[in-house]
């Protein structure tokens, strides 16, 4: 009987060296892009006594608002696009259980993205030239006289329905 001796498998060091090189490149890049540390405050300098009004922070830019509106509209347009494609399939097949197939998903995705971008562009053009930080709804006027008695109760204060439970 012949015995064959096998040597233990040796790990190749190339993947580990590549991983170490990638980790080194990542850390040096991250440290190079880090902002410089803030200087320590000078405690001997006199502090201002009156508060300084800070400038109003700039609101969102027009493109940022476009991005927010578009990405917010995307799930809703995807649902509506799916429902439209599904209803077209149901009507064309004459069967309620008609499925949405492979190429139909491309139509759903393209129409959802197109509708969401359209909604974003509509909002962009509608808000062009306006102050985006200004509230769109006017503030209600303050009450004039709080000491006047209420002569007539508001319409919504009466209950719409009432019920009693007896034991």
C-alpha positions in Angstrom: 0.0 0.0 0.0 1.3 3.3 -1.1 0.8 6.4 1.1 0.8 9.8 -0.4 1.8 12.7 1.7 0.2 16.0 1.0 1.6 19.3 2.2 -0.8 21.6 4.0 -2.4 24.2 1.8 -0.7 27.5 1.7 -2.7 30.7 1.8 -1.9 33.0 -1.0 -1.0 36.5 0.4 -2.1 38.4 -2.7 -5.8 38.9 -1.7 -4.7 40.0 1.8 -2.1 42.4 0.4 -4.7 43.9 -2.0 -7.2 44.3 0.9 -4.6 46.0 3.0 -3.7 48.3 0.1 -7.3 49.2 -0.5 -7.8 49.9 3.3 -4.7 52.1 3.3 -5.9 54.0 0.2 -9.3 54.5 1.7 -8.0 55.8 5.0 -5.5 58.2 3.4 -8.3 59.6 1.1 -10.7 60.0 4.0 -8.1 61.8 6.1 -7.2 64.1 3.2 -10.8 65.1 2.6 -11.6 65.7 6.3 -12.1 69.3 7.3 -9.3 70.9 9.3 -9.9 70.9 13.1 -11.4 74.1 14.5 -9.0 76.3 16.6 -9.5 76.3 20.3 -11.4 79.4 21.6 -9.4 82.2 23.0 -10.5 82.6 26.6 -8.6 85.8 27.1 -10.6 87.6 24.4 -13.5 89.7 25.6 -17.0 88.3 25.0 -19.6 90.4 23.2 -22.2 91.6 25.6 -25.2 92.0 23.3 -26.4 89.2 21.1 -25.6 89.4 17.4 -28.4 88.7 15.0 -27.5 85.9 12.7 -28.5 86.3 9.1 -31.5 84.2 8.1 -30.4 80.8 6.9 -30.8 80.4 3.2 -33.7 78.1 2.3 -33.6 75.3 0.0 -32.5 75.9 -3.6 -34.8 75.5 -6.5 -33.0 72.3 -7.6 -33.2 70.9 -4.1 -36.9 71.5 -4.0 -37.3 69.9 -7.4 -35.4 66.8 -6.1 -37.5 66.6 -3.0 -40.8 67.0 -4.9 -39.7 64.5 -7.5 -38.5 61.8 -5.1 -41.6 62.3 -2.9 -43.9 61.8 -5.9 -42.1 58.7 -7.2 -43.9 56.1 -5.0 -47.3 57.5 -5.8 -46.6 57.7 -9.5 -45.3 54.1 -9.4 -48.5 52.9 -7.8 -50.6 54.8 -10.4 -48.5 53.6 -13.3 -48.9 50.0 -12.1 -52.6 50.4 -11.7 -52.9 51.9 -15.2 -50.8 49.1 -16.8 -52.7 46.4 -14.9 -56.1 47.9 -15.9 -55.0 47.9 -19.6 -54.0 44.3 -19.3 -57.3 43.4 -17.6 -59.3 45.2 -20.3 -57.3 43.7 -23.2 -57.4 40.2 -21.8 -60.9 40.3 -20.6 -59.9 38.5 -17.4 -59.5 40.1 -14.0 -56.5 37.9 -13.2 -54.4 39.1 -16.1 -50.9 39.5 -14.9 -48.3 42.2 -15.5 -45.4 40.6 -17.5 -41.8 41.3 -18.1 -41.9 44.2 -20.6 -44.8 45.8 -18.7 -42.5 46.5 -15.8 -40.4 48.6 -18.0 -43.4 50.6 -19.0 -44.4 51.0 -15.3 -40.9 52.2 -14.3 -40.6 54.6 -17.3 -44.0 56.1 -16.8 -43.5 56.4 -13.0 -40.2 58.2 -13.5 -41.7 60.4 -16.3 -44.7 61.4 -14.2 -42.6 62.1 -11.1 -40.2 64.3 -13.1 -43.2 66.0 -14.7 -44.6 66.8 -11.2 -41.2 68.1 -10.1 -41.0 70.3 -13.2 -44.5 71.6 -12.7 -43.6 72.6 -9.1 -40.3 74.1 -10.3 -42.0 76.3 -12.9 -44.9 77.2 -10.5 -42.4 78.3 -7.8 -40.1 80.1 -10.2 -39.5 83.7 -9.1 -41.2 83.2 -5.7 -39.7 83.1 -2.3 -39.6 79.4 -1.4 -39.3 80.2 2.3 -42.6 82.2 2.4 -45.5 80.2 3.7 -48.0 79.4 1.0 -51.0 79.6 3.3 -51.7 83.0 4.8 -51.7 83.3 8.6 -55.2 83.7 10.2 -55.9 87.2 11.6 -55.5 87.5 15.4 -58.7 87.6 17.5 -60.0 91.1 18.0 -61.8 90.8 21.4 -61.4 87.8 23.6 -63.9 89.2 26.2 -67.0 89.0 24.0 -69.3 86.1 24.9 -70.0 83.6 22.2 -73.6 84.1 21.1 -73.9 81.2 18.7 -72.0 77.9 19.1 -70.0 76.8 16.0 -71.7 74.3 13.8 -69.3 71.5 14.5 -69.7 71.6 18.3 -72.9 69.7 18.3 -72.4 65.9 18.2 -73.4 64.2 15.0 -74.6 61.1 16.8 -75.0 60.0 20.4 -75.6 56.6 22.0 -76.1 55.3 25.5 -75.3 52.0 27.0 -77.4 50.7 29.8 -76.5 47.7 32.0 
